[in-house]
Amino acid sequence: MSPSVRAAEVDGLILVMDLQTSAFYFLDEDASSMWKGLRQAHGSVGAAKEALGRGNESSGRLAGAFDDFIASCEAQGFLVSSDRPPARDFRRAPWPRGSRGRSLLTVRAWLAMLRMDIALRRHGFAAIYQRLGQGGIARADSADVELVRAAFLRAENFYVRRRAPHDCLPRSLALYAYLRGLGIPVVHRIGARRFPSFGCHAWVEYGGAPILDRSAVVHEYTVIASM
């Protein structure tokens, strides 16, 4: 699978997310079955095609169309032969101490939002997402997560985005970079849903729970990408 592609099964169909274009594609039933076969074969085209050929009549039909499916995925950029770059150590900023710590956390959160918006405009979502995903595992401090969460919310009072409140992607990426920079081991999620209407959402989790979202909201989405 291409390094710029993420995929997950959403309500029985495979949903592919292209990081380069920020576009989402639902595969039909046949294409979803072939994608699952390729995934079960750990990316081996020959093994996947052979496994389909040993199945029932429906699987045999898919095996006959498998070469065309692979060619189509390669043309779309979904499948390429590429290795991911090695993970890098995540650069952690020192935790603010003393009476000025609360203000410094708020300023740092505001700068995280500004830097993320500038980076997305200059380099695009795919480059920034892959760069953030190359960071090593952050090490947790004895920091109060609620303290930094409150600092981020305070900073948002002084930061205006044109698409707010429909700005979950840049907001969540800024929050992720901000918290990871402080050594807090958070996880970034991107999810999608088919019903009651197609929708996508991005959020940040700590300890398995969303930080700036309600659990009832994020549970509506199937996770398609994590870092």
Residue pairs with C-beta under 8 A, 6 or more apart in sequence:
1 7
1 43
1 78
1 79
1 80
2 77
2 78
2 79
2 80
2 82
3 80
3 82
3 84
3 130
4 18
4 19
4 20
4 77
4 126
4 130
5 16
5 17
5 18
5 19
5 77
5 78
6 16
6 17
6 19
6 190
6 224
6 225
7 14
7 15
7 16
7 17
7 35
7 78
7 224
8 14
8 15
8 192
8 222
8 223
8 224
8 225
9 15
9 32
9 36
9 222
10 26
10 192
10 193
10 194
10 222
10 224
11 193
11 194
11 195
11 222
12 29
12 32
13 26
13 27
13 28
13 29
13 32
13 194
14 26
14 27
14 31
14 32
14 35
14 36
15 24
15 25
15 26
15 27
15 192
15 222
15 224
16 24
16 25
16 26
16 27
16 78
17 23
17 24
17 25
17 190
17 192
17 224
17 225
18 24
18 25
18 77
18 78
19 125
19 126
19 129
19 130
20 77
20 124
20 126
22 125
22 169
24 192
24 198
24 200
25 76
26 194
27 35
30 62
30 65
31 69
33 59
33 62
34 48
34 52
34 62
34 65
34 66
34 69
37 48
37 51
37 52
37 62
37 66
38 44
38 45
38 48
38 70
40 48
40 51
41 47
41 48
41 51
45 66
45 70
48 66
49 63
49 66
49 67
52 59
52 60
52 62
52 63
52 66
53 59
53 60
53 63
55 63
70 79
73 79
74 80
85 134
86 134
87 134
87 135
87 136
88 134
88 135
88 136
89 135
89 136
90 135
90 136
90 137
90 138
90 180
90 181
91 135
91 181
92 138
92 139
92 180
92 181
92 182
92 183
93 108
93 181
93 182
95 101
95 141
95 143
95 182
95 183
96 102
96 104
96 105
96 108
102 147
102 151
105 147
105 148
105 151
106 151
106 154
106 155
107 155
108 151
108 178
108 181
108 182
109 148
109 151
109 152
109 154
109 155
109 156
109 174
109 178
110 155
110 158
110 159
112 152
112 155
112 174
112 175
112 177
112 178
112 181
113 155
113 156
113 159
113 170
113 171
113 174
114 159
115 174
115 177
116 128
116 170
116 173
116 174
116 177
117 161
117 170
117 174
119 128
120 128
120 170
120 173
125 169
128 173
129 173
129 227
132 173
132 176
132 177
132 180
132 188
132 227
133 227
135 180
137 185
138 180
138 183
138 184
138 185
138 186
139 183
139 185
140 183
140 184
140 185
141 182
141 183
141 184
143 182
143 183
143 184
145 179
145 184
145 206
145 211
148 178
148 179
148 182
148 184
149 211
149 212
152 175
152 178
152 212
153 212
161 167
161 170
161 171
168 201
168 202
168 203
169 190
169 202
171 202
171 212
172 188
172 202
172 203
172 204
172 212
173 188
173 202
175 186
175 204
175 211
175 212
176 186
176 188
176 204
176 227
179 186
179 204
179 206
179 211
180 186
184 206
185 206
186 204
186 205
186 206
186 211
187 204
187 205
187 206
187 226
187 227
188 202
188 203
188 204
188 205
188 226
188 227
189 202
189 203
189 204
189 205
189 218
189 223
189 225
189 226
190 200
190 201
190 202
190 223
190 224
190 225
190 226
191 200
191 201
191 202
191 203
191 218
191 221
191 222
191 223
191 224
192 198
192 199
192 200
192 201
192 221
192 222
192 224
193 199
193 200
193 220
193 221
193 222
199 220
199 221
200 221
201 213
201 217
201 218
201 220
201 221
203 210
203 211
203 212
203 213
203 218
204 210
204 211
204 212
205 211
209 215
210 217
210 218
